[in-house]
Amino acid sequence: MTPFSAAGQDRLLLLLIRTVALIGALALAGLLPAMPQAHAQDAANWTGVWDTKWRGGGAQIKFEQTGTDVKGMYPLYNGRIEAKAEGDKLVGHWFEGARQGAFTFVQSPDGGSFMGRFDAATAEWWTGVRVSAVEDVRVDQSSPMSTMRSFLQTMNESGADNVPRATGGGMGLAGLAAGLVDVTEADRGGLNMPDYTKLLFTVIDNATFRLWSLPHDAISGDEVTSTLPQYGTRISFDVTVRRKNGDWFIVGPPLAQLQAKLAEFQEARGEAVDMVDDPSRLASPRDTFKVLLSGLTEAGDPAQAALDLRNYSQAVRGDEAFLLERYLKKVIDRIGYVYWQEIPDDPKSNTPFVYFEHPAGNIVIGPVETEKGKIWQFTPETLAHIRALYADVEDVPVAPEFAAFASTDPFFIARGLAREISPGLLTRAGPMLISLSTGVARVAVLVVAFLLLAEVLAIPYEGVIAGLGIGGLAVALAAQPTLQNFLSGLTLYADRPVSVGDFCKFGDQSGTIEHIGMRSTRIRSLDRTIISVPNSDFAGMQIENYAHRDRTRFATTLQLRYETTPDQLRYVLAEQRKLLIAHPRVIDEPCRVRFAGFGAYSLDIDVFTYIKTADVADFQAIREDILLSMINIMDDAGAQFAFPSSLEYRATDLPVDDEKRIAAEKRVSDWREAQNLPFPDFSQIDKFALNNTLAYPPEGSAHYRETEPDPDSAEAKATLEKVRWSLPWKKGE
C-alpha cells in the first residue's frame, strides 16, 4: 500500500470536513432521514410500584429489591411475591393465602414494563407497567370532607369513569380508594371490594356538590350524613361518614340500595341503566372539562373539540387551539385540583357554567348549537382573555392538590426564560412572519448545502454565480409586482392595521380578515364569499377596523311637526334626556339631546351618545329599546313626527291632541313656578336621582332585572345628602 503524502493527507482531511458539514446542512434542511439511536439496555431494577394484569383480573404490586432478592406485596388479594432477579428476568413464586404458584417475568429494555407467565401448564399471562401516580396521592382522613376529597381524587385519577388522568397506577389508586370505604361483606352482596368501590363511586359521580359544603370543622359525634344532590333534578344521595380510631371512613350502603339509587339517578337524566359514559359527546360542562384535561375524544384534536373557536379563522384555528388548550390547563393548575363532581353534568341545562372569575377574564363553559345538537364548550370570551389571565396568575404557585399531576411544558419553560430576559419578547409573532422566517432560513440552508456539495464534487460554480447576477436582474424586474406585494405584506404585519379575525371596512367593501399571506390578503365578505386583495392594493386602502371599537355610536334626528308648541318641544327634550341619562347601557358623556333647528318640513332634534357595547347584535337590541321608548315619549307629549312631503295639508287633517298638549304645558308651567325648569340642563341632584333608574331590558322581557340601587335605601339617601351639601346654593336659601 502506498502511503499518502502530507499534501494528500491535508486534502483528505479537508474533504472529510466538507463532507461532514454537508451532511449537517442537509440534516438541518430536513433532507436526510432521522438516524435511529442505539439503545443500551438498562440493568433490571424491579423496585417500585407496578400496575399488573392477568386474564380476568389484576392488582398493583409494590416490589422491594435487595441485590438479587425481590419481594412484593399486592394487598388487593392479600398476596405476596418472593423471587430472584436474573438479568432482565424475575423468577419466583406468588402466594395468596393457601394458594401459590410459580411465575417468570421479563422486563422490557426501557425498564418501564414487563411480560411474563404463571401456571405454565395453562399458559396464563401476567403483564405490568411501572407507575408513580400512587406515590403522589396523599390520603387524608382528618374530616368527612377530606376523606371524600381523597376518595374522589383517587378514583378520578384511576380512570374509574373511563377518563384516566394519571400516568398509570389506576389499580393502586382504586385500592387506595377502597381503603377509605367501611362496608361489611354482607352489604357487598358477594361483590368483590374493587367492583363495589367502583359502583359506590359511580353513584356519587352522578351528584354535583361542593366539597367545602361537607363537614370539616369541629364535629360532634362519630357519624355524620350529608346529602349529595343531582344537578338539575330533585334526586339526591345521602352519604354517611363514620369515625373509627381517629380516621373518617365512607360508610358503604347495601349493594341493592346502591344499584337502586344508580338506576334512579339515570332515570332522572333519561339515560339507560347500562349506558356507558361518553365524555367526547360534550353533553355537559363536566364532559367538556374531561375532554380538555384528559385529551379524550373520538377523533381529531381534543382542544378543538372542547373550545368554541368560532372567532378564529380556519387558517390559524389549529395552531391557536393547540396553544389555547395549554394556556387553559396552566391557569387551571393554579386554581386547584379539578373534581368532576363539583362541575354540573346536566345535559338539559342551558345556563353557562362559570368555573372561575378574575378581573382579567373568566373561565366559562357555555352551550353551543351544532348540526348534531347541543354541545358544551369553553366560550369565545374565555379564549379571548386566557392569555391575559395567564399573565396575571403566572406567578401563582400550582395548587398543592394538583402539584403531583401538573406537568412541565417546554413551551412555558421557554416562555418563562424569555420573560426573565425581556417581557417584550413575549409579543406574539404573526403566522405570516413565522412562515416567512422558516422559509428564508430553509432556502439559505439549501443554498449553503448546494455550494458545499459543489465544492466536494469539484463542480465549477463560479460561472453559475456570475450568471445569476445578470439573470437575477431580469428576474427582479419581472417579479416586481410580486416583490411589491411581499413588501406590502411585511408592512401590514409591522403596522398591524388589521389582524386575522378582525372585521373591517376597506374601500367600499366590508368583511372579516381570514388570512394575510405573502402575496395577498383574503377577506370573508358579508355575503360569505372570499375576496382576495393583493397586499400592495390592500396596504394602500383606507382601512376601518371595527374589531378595536370599545363602544358604538348612537345618533339620530327626531323630526317633529311644525304644529308642536314650544312647551311641547321642551317636554320632549327633557323626557328624551331623562331617557338617555337613566338608561344603564348609555354612557354619561357625551350624552346630548338638543333642538338643532328648523328643517324644510320639521323641527329637528339631534340625539348623540355612545352605547356601552362593541357587539353589533347587542347594539341593535339596545338601539331598538331606546327608539321605542322615544316613540312613547312623543305619544305622551301629544307630539307627532313630521312627514317629508310637498303636499299641502290643513291642521285639521292631523288634529293635535288638545288634552295631552294642555297636560304637557301644565307640567312645564309647574316646573317654571317651582324654579326647577331643566334648561339648559338638569341639576346635579336631579341627575343623581335619575341615574340608572330605568330598567333594561324592559319589564316583561326574559332578561328583566330590577334597577339598583334602591333610591329609598339608606345608602342612596346618604349619597344624595352628600351631593346636596356639595352644591352651591342661592343666597338666602
C-alpha positions in Angstrom: 0.0 0.0 0.0 1.3 3.4 -1.0 1.3 5.8 1.9 -0.3 9.3 1.5 1.9 12.3 1.1 1.5 15.2 3.6 -0.4 17.2 0.9 -2.7 14.3 0.2 -3.5 13.9 3.9 -4.4 17.6 4.2 -6.6 17.3 1.1 -8.3 14.2 2.5 -8.9 15.9 5.8 -10.4 19.0 4.1 -12.6 16.7 2.0 -13.8 14.9 5.2 -14.6 18.2 6.9 -16.6 19.4 3.9 -18.5 16.1 3.8 -19.4 16.3 7.5 -20.5 19.9 7.0 -22.6 18.9 4.0 -24.4 16.1 5.9 -25.0 18.6 8.8 -26.5 21.2 6.5 -28.7 18.6 4.8 -29.9 17.3 8.1 -30.8 20.9 9.2 -32.7 21.3 6.0 -34.7 18.2 6.7 -33.4 16.4 3.6 -31.9 13.4 5.5 -34.0 10.9 7.4 -33.5 10.8 11.2 -30.9 8.2 12.1 -32.1 5.6 14.7 -30.4 5.9 18.0 -28.7 2.9 19.5 -30.4 1.8 22.7 -28.5 0.4 25.6 -30.5 -1.9 27.7 -30.8 -0.8 31.4 -29.9 -3.2 34.2 -33.0 -4.9 35.6 -34.3 -3.0 38.6 -37.7 -4.1 40.0 -38.0 -1.7 42.9 -41.2 0.4 42.7 -44.9 0.2 42.1 -46.3 -1.7 39.1 -49.8 -2.0 37.7 -50.3 -5.6 36.7 -53.0 -7.5 34.8 -53.8 -11.2 34.2 -56.6 -12.9 32.4 -59.8 -11.8 34.3 -58.1 -9.8 37.0 -55.2 -7.6 38.1 -53.6 -5.9 41.0 -51.0 -3.4 42.0 -47.7 -4.8 43.2 -45.0 -3.0 45.2 -41.6 -4.6 44.7 -38.6 -4.1 47.0 -35.2 -5.3 45.8 -32.1 -6.1 47.8 -29.3 -7.3 45.5 -31.0 -10.2 43.5 -33.7 -10.8 46.1 -37.0 -9.3 45.3 -40.1 -9.2 47.5 -43.5 -7.9 46.5 -46.9 -7.3 48.0 -50.4 -6.8 46.4 -52.9 -6.1 49.3 -55.9 -6.2 47.0 -55.8 -10.0 47.1 -53.7 -10.3 50.3 -50.9 -11.6 48.0 -47.2 -11.6 48.2 -44.3 -12.4 45.9 -40.8 -13.9 46.6 -38.4 -14.1 43.7 -34.8 -13.6 42.4 -33.6 -11.2 39.6 -31.6 -12.9 36.9 -30.6 -10.2 34.4 -33.8 -8.9 32.9 -35.8 -11.8 34.3 -37.6 -12.2 37.6 -38.2 -15.8 38.6 -40.1 -16.8 41.7 -43.5 -17.7 43.4 -46.7 -15.9 44.2 -48.7 -16.6 47.4 -52.4 -15.8 48.1 -53.4 -17.5 51.4 -53.2 -21.2 50.8 -52.8 -20.8 47.0 -49.5 -20.4 45.4 -47.7 -20.8 42.0 -44.6 -20.2 40.0 -44.0 -17.3 37.6 -41.4 -15.8 35.3 -41.3 -12.1 34.3 -39.1 -10.5 31.7 -38.5 -6.7 31.9 -38.6 -4.5 28.8 -35.3 -2.8 27.7 -36.5 0.6 29.0 -37.5 -0.8 32.4 -41.0 0.5 32.1 -43.0 -2.7 31.7 -42.7 -6.5 31.9 -44.4 -9.5 30.4 -44.5 -13.0 31.9 -46.4 -16.2 32.6 -47.6 -18.1 35.6 -49.0 -21.6 35.9 -47.2 -22.8 32.7 -49.5 -25.8 32.3 -52.4 -23.5 31.2 -50.3 -20.7 29.6 -51.6 -17.9 31.8 -50.1 -14.5 31.0 -49.2 -11.7 33.5 -48.1 -8.2 32.4 -47.3 -5.0 34.2 -46.3 -1.3 33.8 -44.2 0.8 36.2 -46.2 3.7 37.7 -45.6 6.5 40.1 -49.0 8.2 40.4 -49.9 6.3 43.7 -46.9 7.8 45.4 -48.0 11.3 44.5 -51.5 10.9 46.0 -51.8 11.9 49.7 -54.8 10.3 51.5 -56.3 12.5 54.3 -58.9 11.2 56.7 -58.9 14.0 59.2 -62.5 15.0 58.4 -65.5 13.9 56.4 -64.7 16.5 53.7 -61.0 15.4 53.4 -62.0 11.7 53.3 -64.5 12.4 50.4 -61.9 14.6 48.7 -59.3 11.7 48.9 -61.9 9.2 47.7 -62.8 11.3 44.7 -59.2 12.2 43.8 -58.0 8.7 43.8 -61.0 7.4 41.8 -60.9 10.3 39.3 -57.2 9.7 38.7 -57.7 5.9 38.4 -60.0 6.3 35.4 -63.0 4.7 37.1 -65.2 6.9 35.0 -63.5 5.8 31.8 -61.4 9.0 31.7 -57.9 8.3 33.2 -56.0 11.3 34.3 -52.9 9.8 35.9 -50.0 8.3 34.0 -50.7 4.7 35.2 -51.4 3.5 38.7 -55.2 3.0 38.2 -55.3 -0.2 40.1 -53.3 1.1 43.0 -55.4 4.3 43.1 -58.6 2.3 43.2 -57.0 0.2 46.0 -56.4 3.4 48.0 -60.0 4.5 47.5 -61.2 1.1 48.6 -59.3 1.6 51.9 -61.5 4.7 52.6 -64.8 2.7 52.5 -66.2 0.9 55.5 -68.6 -1.8 54.3 -69.4 -5.3 55.6 -69.1 -8.4 53.5 -72.8 -8.9 53.8 -73.6 -5.4 52.5 -71.3 -6.0 49.5 -73.7 -8.8 48.5 -71.0 -11.1 47.2 -69.3 -8.3 45.1 -65.5 -8.0 45.4 -64.2 -4.8 47.0 -62.8 -3.2 43.8 -66.1 -3.6 42.0 -68.1 -2.4 45.0 -65.9 0.7 45.3 -66.4 1.5 41.7 -70.2 1.2 42.0 -70.2 3.5 45.0 -68.1 6.0 43.1 -70.4 5.8 40.1 -73.4 6.7 42.3 -71.5 9.6 43.9 -70.3 10.7 40.5 -73.9 11.3 39.4 -74.2 14.0 42.0 -72.9 17.6 41.8 -71.8 19.3 45.0 -69.1 21.4 46.6 -66.6 19.6 48.7 -66.4 22.6 51.0 -70.1 22.0 51.9 -69.2 18.8 53.7 -68.4 18.8 57.4 -64.8 19.8 58.0 -64.6 21.8 61.2 -65.2 20.7 64.8 -67.6 17.8 64.6 -69.5 16.4 67.5 -70.1 12.7 67.4 -68.6 9.9 65.3 -71.0 9.8 62.4 -72.4 12.5 60.0 -74.7 12.3 57.0 -74.6 14.7 54.0 -77.0 15.0 51.1 -75.4 15.0 47.6 -77.9 16.4 45.0 -78.1 15.6 41.3 -77.8 18.8 39.3 -81.0 19.9 37.6 -83.2 17.2 39.3 -84.8 16.6 42.7 -82.9 13.3 43.2 -80.2 13.1 45.9 -78.0 10.6 47.6 -77.4 10.5 51.4 -73.8 9.5 52.2 -72.7 8.7 55.7 -69.1 9.1 57.0 -68.0 7.4 60.2 -65.1 8.0 62.5 -63.0 4.9 63.6 -59.8 5.2 65.6 -59.5 8.9 64.8 -59.9 8.5 61.0 -63.1 9.1 58.9 -64.4 6.4 56.5 -67.3 6.5 54.0 -70.0 4.0 55.1 -70.9 1.7 52.2 -74.6 1.1 51.8 -76.0 -2.3 50.9 -75.5 -3.4 47.3 -79.2 -3.4 46.4 -79.6 0.2 47.7 -76.6 1.4 45.6 -78.0 -0.3 42.5 -81.4 1.2 43.0 -80.0 4.7 43.6 -77.9 4.5 40.4 -81.0 3.5 38.4 -82.9 6.4 39.9 -80.2 8.9 39.0 -80.0 7.6 35.4 -83.8 7.5 35.0 -83.9 11.2 36.1 -81.5 12.0 33.3 -83.4 9.9 30.8 -80.5 7.6 30.3 -80.4 3.8 30.1 -79.3 2.0 33.2 -76.5 0.3 31.3 -75.4 3.4 29.4 -71.6 3.8 29.0 -70.4 7.3 29.8 -69.0 9.1 26.7 -67.4 12.5 27.6 -66.5 13.1 24.0 -70.1 13.9 23.3 -69.6 17.2 25.2 -73.1 16.8 26.6 -72.4 18.8 29.8 -69.8 21.2 31.3 -68.4 18.2 33.1 -67.8 16.3 29.8 -66.0 19.4 28.4 -63.6 19.5 31.4 -62.9 15.8 31.0 -62.1 16.2 27.3 -59.8 19.2 28.0 -57.9 17.7 30.9 -57.8 14.1 29.7 -57.4 14.6 25.9 -60.3 12.2 25.4 -62.1 12.5 22.0 -63.2 10.2 19.3 -61.2 11.9 16.5 -59.2 15.0 15.9 -57.6 17.4 18.3 -59.2 17.4 21.8 -58.5 21.1 22.1 -60.7 21.9 19.1 -63.5 19.6 20.5 -63.6 21.4 23.9 -63.0 25.0 22.6 -65.5 27.3 20.8 -63.2 28.6 18.1 -65.9 30.4 16.1 -64.0 33.7 16.3 -60.8 32.2 14.8 -60.1 31.9 11.1 -59.7 28.4 9.7 -56.2 29.5 8.6 -55.0 29.8 12.3 -57.5 27.7 14.1 -55.3 24.6 14.5 -52.3 26.5 15.9 -54.4 28.7 18.1 -56.3 25.7 19.6 -53.1 23.9 20.5 -51.8 27.0 22.4 -55.2 27.9 24.0 -55.6 24.4 25.4 -52.2 24.7 27.1 -52.9 28.1 28.5 -56.2 26.9 29.9 -54.6 23.9 31.6 -51.9 26.1 33.1 -54.4 28.5 34.6 -56.5 25.6 35.9 -53.3 24.2 37.5 -53.1 27.3 39.6 -56.8 27.4 40.6 -56.8 23.9 42.1 -57.4 20.2 41.5 -60.5 19.7 39.4 -63.0 17.4 41.0 -65.5 16.3 38.3 -68.2 16.1 40.9 -68.1 19.9 41.5 -69.0 20.6 37.8 -72.6 20.3 36.6 -73.4 17.3 34.4 -77.0 18.1 33.4 -77.2 17.9 29.5 -80.6 19.6 29.6 -79.4 22.8 31.2 -78.9 26.0 29.2 -77.2 28.1 31.8 -73.4 28.8 31.2 -71.2 27.4 34.0 -68.8 30.0 35.4 -65.8 28.0 36.8 -63.5 30.9 37.7 -63.8 34.7 37.9 -60.9 37.2 37.7 -60.6 40.8 36.6 -58.5 39.8 33.6 -61.2 37.4 32.4 -63.4 34.5 33.5 -63.4 30.8 32.6 -66.8 29.9 31.4 -68.4 26.9 29.6 -71.5 27.6 27.6 -73.9 25.7 25.4 -73.4 25.8 21.6 -75.9 24.6 19.0 -74.4 22.5 16.2 -75.7 20.4 13.4 -75.6 17.3 15.7 -77.3 19.1 18.6 -76.2 21.0 21.6 -72.7 20.7 23.0 -70.8 22.5 25.7 -67.5 24.3 25.0 -65.3 26.9 26.6 -66.7 30.3 25.4 -65.1 32.6 22.9 -64.8 35.2 25.6 -62.8 32.8 27.8 -60.4 32.1 24.9 -60.0 35.8 24.1 -58.9 36.6 27.6 -57.0 33.4 28.5 -53.5 34.8 27.6 -54.1 37.9 29.7 -55.5 35.8 32.5 -52.4 33.6 32.5 -50.1 36.6 32.5 -51.9 37.8 35.7 -51.7 34.5 37.5 -48.4 33.2 36.1 -46.5 33.8 39.4 -49.1 32.0 41.5 -47.8 28.6 42.5 -49.5 25.5 41.2 -52.2 24.4 43.7 -50.9 21.8 46.2 -53.7 19.4 45.3 -52.7 19.5 41.7 -48.9 19.7 42.0 -48.4 16.0 41.6 -50.1 16.0 38.2 -49.2 19.4 36.8 -46.7 18.5 34.0 -43.9 20.7 32.9 -44.2 22.1 29.4 -41.3 23.1 27.2 -43.3 25.9 25.7 -43.9 27.6 29.1 -40.4 26.9 30.3 -39.1 28.8 27.2 -41.7 31.4 27.8 -40.5 31.9 31.4 -36.9 32.3 30.2 -38.0 34.9 27.6 -39.9 36.7 30.3 -36.9 36.9 32.5 -34.7 38.3 29.7 -37.3 40.8 28.5 -41.1 40.9 28.7 -41.2 42.4 25.2 -40.0 39.1 23.8 -43.5 37.6 24.7 -45.1 39.8 22.0 -46.8 37.3 19.7 -45.4 37.0 16.1 -48.0 36.6 13.4 -48.3 33.4 11.4 -47.1 35.2 8.2 -43.8 36.2 9.9 -43.2 32.7 11.2 -43.8 31.2 7.8 -41.6 33.8 6.1 -38.7 33.3 8.6 -38.9 29.5 8.3 -38.9 29.6 4.5 -36.0 32.1 4.3 -33.9 30.0 6.7 -34.6 26.8 4.8 -33.7 28.4 1.5 -30.5 29.7 3.0 -29.5 26.3 4.3 -30.3 24.7 0.9 -28.0 27.2 -0.9 -25.2 26.6 1.6 -25.6 22.8 1.2 -25.6 23.1 -2.6 -22.4 25.2 -2.5 -20.7 22.7 -0.2 -21.7 19.8 -2.4 -20.4 21.6 -5.5 -17.1 22.1 -3.7 -16.8 18.5 -2.6 -17.6 17.2 -6.1 -15.3 19.8 -7.7 -18.1 21.3 -9.8 -17.2 24.8 -11.1 -19.9 27.0 -9.7 -18.2 30.4 -10.0 -19.6 30.9 -13.5 -23.1 29.9 -12.4 -22.9 32.5 -9.7 -21.8 35.2 -12.1 -24.6 34.3 -14.5 -27.1 34.5 -11.6 -26.1 38.1 -11.2 -27.2 39.0 -14.7 -30.2 36.7 -14.7 -31.2 37.9 -11.2 -31.6 41.5 -12.6 -34.0 40.2 -15.2 -35.9 38.1 -12.7 -36.1 41.0 -10.3 -37.7 43.3 -13.0 -40.2 40.6 -13.9 -41.0 39.8 -10.3 -41.5 43.5 -9.3 -45.3 43.1 -8.6 -44.7 40.0 -6.6 -41.9 41.7 -4.6 -44.2 44.7 -4.1 -46.9 42.5 -2.7 -44.4 40.8 -0.5 -43.0 44.0 1.0 -46.6 45.3 1.5 -47.3 42.1 3.4 -44.4 42.9 5.7 -45.8 46.4 6.1 -49.2 45.1 7.1 -47.5 42.9 9.7 -45.3 45.6 11.1 -48.1 48.3 11.2 -50.9 45.9 12.2 -53.9 47.9 10.9 -55.8 44.6 11.0 -55.2 41.1 12.3 -56.7 37.7 11.4 -60.3 37.6 12.7 -60.9 41.4 12.6 -64.0 42.8 10.9 -63.1 45.8 8.8 -64.1 48.1 6.0 -61.7 48.6 3.1 -62.7 50.7 0.1 -66.4 50.3 -0.4 -66.5 46.7 0.9 -66.5 45.0 4.3 -65.6 41.7 5.7 -63.6 39.6 8.2 -59.8 39.0 7.7 -59.1 35.3 7.3 -55.6 35.2 6.1 -52.7 37.7 5.5 -50.2 35.9 3.1 -47.0 36.8 1.4 -48.9 37.9 -1.8 -52.5 38.7 -0.9 -55.0 39.2 1.9 -58.1 37.1 2.0 -61.3 38.6 3.4 -64.7 36.8 4.1 -67.4 39.2 2.9 -70.9 39.7 4.4 -72.2 37.5 1.6 -69.9 34.7 2.8 -67.7 34.9 -0.3 -63.9 35.2 -0.3 -62.3 38.4 -1.5 -58.6 38.2 -2.4 -56.8 41.6 -2.4 -53.1 41.9 -3.4 -51.2 43.2 -0.4 -49.9 46.2 -2.4 -53.5 47.3 -3.1 -54.8 46.5 0.4 -52.0 48.4 2.2 -52.8 51.5 0.1 -56.5 51.5 1.0 -58.2 53.4 3.8 -59.0 50.6 6.3 -61.6 51.0 9.1 -61.1 48.3 11.8 -64.3 47.6 13.8 -62.7 45.0 16.0 -60.9 47.5 18.2 -64.0 49.6 18.8 -64.8 49.9 22.6 -68.3 51.4 22.2 -70.8 52.1 19.4 -72.1 55.5 18.3 -75.8 56.2 18.6 -77.0 59.2 16.6 -80.4 60.0 15.2 -82.6 63.0 14.3 -86.2 63.4 15.6 -88.3 65.4 13.2 -91.4 67.0 14.8 -94.3 68.7 13.1 -94.4 72.5 13.0 -97.6 72.4 14.9 -95.6 71.4 18.0 -95.8 74.2 20.6 -92.6 75.4 22.4 -93.6 73.9 25.7 -94.4 70.6 24.0 -90.9 70.7 22.4 -89.4 71.4 25.8 -91.2 68.5 27.3 -90.0 66.2 24.6 -86.4 67.4 25.0 -86.5 66.9 28.8 -88.0 63.5 28.7 -85.6 62.3 25.9 -82.6 63.5 28.1 -84.1 61.6 31.1 -84.3 58.5 28.9 -80.6 58.6 28.0 -79.4 59.5 31.5 -81.5 56.8 33.1 -80.5 54.0 30.6 -77.8 51.7 32.1 -76.2 51.0 28.7 -75.8 54.6 27.7 -72.5 56.4 28.6 -72.7 59.5 30.8 -70.7 61.8 28.5 -71.2 62.7 25.7 -75.0 62.4 26.0 -76.8 65.1 24.0 -80.4 65.7 23.1 -80.7 69.2 21.6 -83.2 71.2 19.5 -81.0 71.6 16.4 -83.0 73.8 14.1 -85.8 74.2 11.6 -85.9 71.8 8.8 -87.7 72.1 5.5 -90.8 70.4 7.0 -89.9 69.7 10.6 -88.5 70.9 13.9 -85.3 68.9 14.2 -83.9 67.3 17.5 -80.4 65.9 17.3 -79.6 62.9 19.6 -76.0 61.8 20.0 -74.4 59.5 22.5 -72.5 56.1 22.8 -73.8 52.7 23.7 -71.7 50.6 26.1 -71.1 47.7 23.7 -68.9 46.8 20.7 -71.1 43.9 19.6 -73.3 44.7 16.7 -76.2 42.5 17.7 -76.2 43.8 21.3 -76.1 47.4 20.0 -79.1 46.8 17.7 -81.1 45.4 20.6 -80.3 48.4 22.8 -80.9 50.9 20.0 -84.3 49.3 19.4 -85.2 49.7 23.0 -84.2 53.4 23.1 -86.1 54.2 19.9 -89.3 52.5 21.1 -89.0 54.5 24.3 -88.6 57.7 22.3 -91.9 56.9 20.5 -93.7 56.5 23.8 -92.3 60.0 24.9 -93.6 61.6 21.7 -97.1 60.0 22.3 -97.1 61.2 26.0 -96.4 64.7 24.8 -99.1 64.6 22.2 -96.5 65.5 19.6 -96.2 63.9 16.2 -93.5 63.1 13.7 -93.3 65.2 10.6 -93.7 63.6 7.2 -91.3 64.5 4.3 -93.9 65.6 1.7 -94.5 68.5 -0.6 -98.3 68.1 -0.4 -100.3 70.9 1.3 -102.4 69.9 4.3 -104.5 71.6 6.9 -104.1 71.4 10.6 -107.4 69.6 10.9 -106.0 66.8 8.7 -103.9 65.6 11.5 -105.5 67.0 14.6 -103.4 67.7 17.7 -104.5 66.0 20.9 -105.5 69.1 22.9 -105.9 67.2 26.2 -102.3 65.8 26.1 -101.0 69.2 24.9 -102.6 71.0 27.8 -101.2 68.4 30.2 -97.7 68.7 28.9 -97.8 72.5 29.0 -99.2 72.3 32.6 -96.2 70.2 33.7 -93.7 72.7 32.1 -95.6 75.5 33.9 -95.3 73.7 37.2 -91.5 73.3 36.6 -91.3 77.0 35.9 -93.2 78.0 39.1 -91.1 75.6 41.2 -87.9 77.2 39.7 -86.9 73.7 38.5 -87.0 74.2 34.8 -84.4 71.7 33.4 -82.9 74.2 31.0 -80.1 74.4 30.0 -79.7 71.2 31.9 -80.9 69.2 34.9 -79.5 70.0 38.4 -76.9 67.6 39.8 -79.5 66.3 42.3 -82.0 65.5 39.6 -79.3 63.8 37.6 -78.3 61.7 40.5 -81.9 60.8 41.2 -82.4 59.8 37.6 -79.2 58.0 37.0 -79.7 54.3 36.2 -83.3 54.3 37.3 -84.7 52.8 34.1 -85.0 49.1 33.9 -83.2 47.4 31.0 -84.1 45.0 29.5 -87.6 46.3 29.9 -90.2 44.7 32.2 -91.8 41.7 30.6 -88.6 40.7 28.9 -87.0 37.3 29.7 -83.9 39.2 30.9 -85.8 41.8 33.0 -83.9 42.9 36.1 -84.7 45.4 38.9 -82.6 48.5 38.8 -80.1 49.2 41.5 -79.6 50.8 43.9 -83.0 51.3 45.6 -83.5 55.1 45.7 -85.2 54.7 49.1 -82.3 52.8 50.7 -80.2 54.4 53.4 -77.1 54.3 51.2 -78.8 56.1 48.4 -80.1 58.8 50.7 -76.7 59.3 52.3 -75.1 59.7 48.9 -77.8 62.2 47.8 -77.3 64.2 51.0 -73.6 64.4 50.3 -74.3 65.7 46.7 -76.8 68.2 48.1 -74.2 69.7 50.6 -71.5 69.9 47.8 -73.7 72.1 45.5 -73.6 75.9 45.5 -76.8 77.3 46.9 -78.6 80.5 46.1 -78.1 83.3 48.6 -80.8 83.2 51.3 -81.8 79.6 50.8 
